[in-house]
Amino acid sequence: MPSRRPPRPDPAPPPDDPLGADATQPADDGRKVPMADAAAAEAAAGRTPTQPGYRGLRVWQKALELAGGVFALTADFPTSVRDSLGVPMRRASAAVPAAIAEGNVRYTPREYAHYISQALGTIAEVETLLFLSVRLGYATEADIAPLLGHCVEISRMLRALNRSVQPPTAPITDRPARRRSAVREPGIYP
């Protein structure tokens, strides 16, 4: 006669604790750390603890605000200029948070730094197009001032993020010197 197993208890956490009392998350070095410690580490890395990955990065959130402001500014451009100046400005402003997000999900710090560098270059492109819109008379200094403030802040945040992502490099003086012979052997060199 087959033995009957008792029913398994429900492994789901109680409704008031969706992650469970002993929920863990993998750390960078492979250890399992409690979620509370992981949230503190995320906050120290510039992320809000309630949002995972790139969505919790303040620089990504600021870049989204910049893109929204640029889209609002270019909506007031005349139809004749919207394609020649408005579209590149919108594309560039949308590319900044996209580059931050794409870099954040990459596997190596070098790849992440590459996308941060792309975002920095695109911020410069947005600034240039904002100045051009004023020079051509489609926007005023007052219109672009808050957007330029966002650009400066985002650039500062991206540079800090880039420094934190890049591994430290050894000074050049720590490398062994390459010795060359001062005497040429006859017949070997033309």
C-alpha positions in Angstrom: 0.0 0.0 0.0 1.5 3.4 -1.0 2.3 5.8 1.8 0.7 9.1 1.7 2.7 12.2 2.2 1.3 15.0 4.3 0.5 18.1 2.2 3.3 20.6 1.8 2.9 23.9 3.6 2.3 27.0 1.4 5.8 28.4 0.7 4.4 31.9 -0.1 5.3 34.7 2.3 2.6 36.3 4.3 0.7 39.1 2.5 2.1 41.8 4.7 5.7 40.7 3.8 5.9 40.2 0.0 9.6 39.4 0.0 9.6 37.1 3.1 11.4 37.7 6.3 14.6 36.1 5.2 14.7 37.2 1.6 18.1 37.5 0.1 19.7 38.9 -3.0 23.0 38.0 -4.7 25.8 40.4 -3.9 28.5 41.4 -6.5 30.9 38.9 -5.0 28.4 36.0 -5.2 27.3 36.0 -1.6 23.7 36.1 -0.6 22.9 39.2 1.4 19.6 40.2 3.2 17.4 42.5 1.1 17.7 45.2 3.7 21.5 45.3 3.2 21.0 45.2 -0.5 18.7 48.1 -0.4 21.2 50.1 1.6 23.9 49.2 -0.9 21.7 50.3 -3.8 21.0 53.6 -2.0 24.8 54.1 -1.6 25.3 53.5 -5.3 22.9 56.3 -6.2 19.8 54.2 -6.7 16.5 54.5 -4.9 16.0 51.3 -3.0 12.4 50.8 -4.3 13.4 50.7 -7.9 15.7 48.0 -9.4 18.5 48.6 -11.9 18.6 51.6 -14.1 15.1 52.8 -13.2 16.4 53.6 -9.7 19.4 55.7 -11.0 18.8 59.3 -10.3 20.8 60.3 -13.4 18.4 58.2 -15.5 15.4 59.9 -13.9 16.9 63.3 -14.5 17.6 62.4 -18.1 14.0 61.4 -18.6 13.0 64.8 -17.2 15.3 66.5 -19.7 13.8 64.5 -22.6 10.3 65.5 -21.5 11.4 69.2 -21.4 13.0 69.0 -24.8 9.8 67.4 -26.2 7.7 70.2 -24.7 10.0 72.9 -26.1 10.1 71.4 -29.6 6.3 71.1 -29.7 6.2 74.9 -30.0 8.6 75.0 -33.0 7.1 76.0 -36.4 6.3 73.0 -38.6 9.0 74.0 -41.1 11.7 73.7 -38.4 10.3 70.8 -36.5 11.9 68.2 -38.8 15.3 70.0 -39.3 15.9 71.0 -35.7 13.2 69.5 -33.5 13.6 65.9 -34.5 17.4 65.7 -33.9 16.9 67.5 -30.6 14.2 65.0 -29.5 16.2 62.1 -30.7 19.3 63.2 -28.8 17.4 63.9 -25.6 15.8 60.5 -25.8 19.1 58.8 -26.4 20.6 60.0 -23.1 18.4 57.9 -20.8 18.4 55.1 -23.3 22.2 54.9 -23.2 22.3 55.0 -19.4 19.7 52.1 -19.3 21.5 50.0 -21.9 24.9 50.5 -20.2 23.4 49.5 -16.9 22.3 46.1 -18.1 25.7 45.3 -19.7 27.9 42.7 -18.1 31.3 44.4 -17.7 32.2 47.8 -16.2 34.1 48.6 -19.5 30.9 48.2 -21.5 28.9 50.3 -18.9 31.6 53.0 -19.1 31.3 53.0 -22.9 27.6 53.8 -22.7 28.0 56.4 -20.1 30.6 58.0 -22.4 28.0 57.9 -25.2 25.4 59.6 -22.9 27.9 62.4 -22.1 28.5 63.0 -25.8 24.8 63.1 -26.5 24.3 65.6 -23.6 26.8 67.9 -25.4 24.7 67.4 -28.6 21.5 68.4 -26.8 23.2 71.5 -25.3 24.5 72.5 -28.8 21.0 72.1 -30.4 19.5 74.1 -27.5 21.9 77.0 -28.2 21.2 76.7 -31.9 17.5 77.0 -31.3 18.1 80.3 -29.5 20.5 81.6 -32.1 17.9 80.9 -34.9 15.1 82.5 -32.9 12.9 79.5 -32.2 13.5 79.6 -28.4 14.5 82.2 -25.9 17.3 82.1 -23.3 14.5 81.7 -20.6 13.1 78.7 -22.4 16.3 76.8 -22.5 17.8 77.9 -19.1 16.1 75.0 -17.1 17.0 72.5 -19.8 20.7 73.6 -19.8 20.6 73.3 -16.0 19.5 69.7 -16.4 22.3 69.1 -18.9 24.9 70.4 -16.6 23.6 68.3 -13.7 23.3 65.2 -15.8 26.8 65.6 -17.1 28.2 66.0 -13.6 26.3 62.9 -12.5 27.4 60.9 -15.5 31.1 61.8 -14.9 30.7 60.6 -11.2 29.0 57.4 -12.3 31.8 56.8 -14.9 34.4 57.2 -12.2 32.6 54.7 -9.9 32.2 52.2 -12.7 35.7 52.2 -14.1 38.2 49.9 -12.4 41.3 51.6 -11.0 44.3 51.5 -13.2 47.9 51.0 -12.2 50.2 54.0 -12.6 52.5 53.8 -15.6 55.6 53.8 -13.3 54.6 50.4 -11.9 55.1 48.7 -15.3 58.5 47.2 -16.0 60.6 49.2 -18.4 61.2 47.7 -21.8 64.9 47.4 -22.5 66.3 47.7 -26.0 69.7 46.9 -27.1 71.6 50.0 -28.3 73.8 47.9 -30.6 72.4 46.7 -33.9 73.4 43.4 -35.2 74.9 43.6 -38.7 72.9 41.9 -41.4 69.6 41.8 -39.6 68.4 45.3 -40.4 68.4 46.8 -43.9 
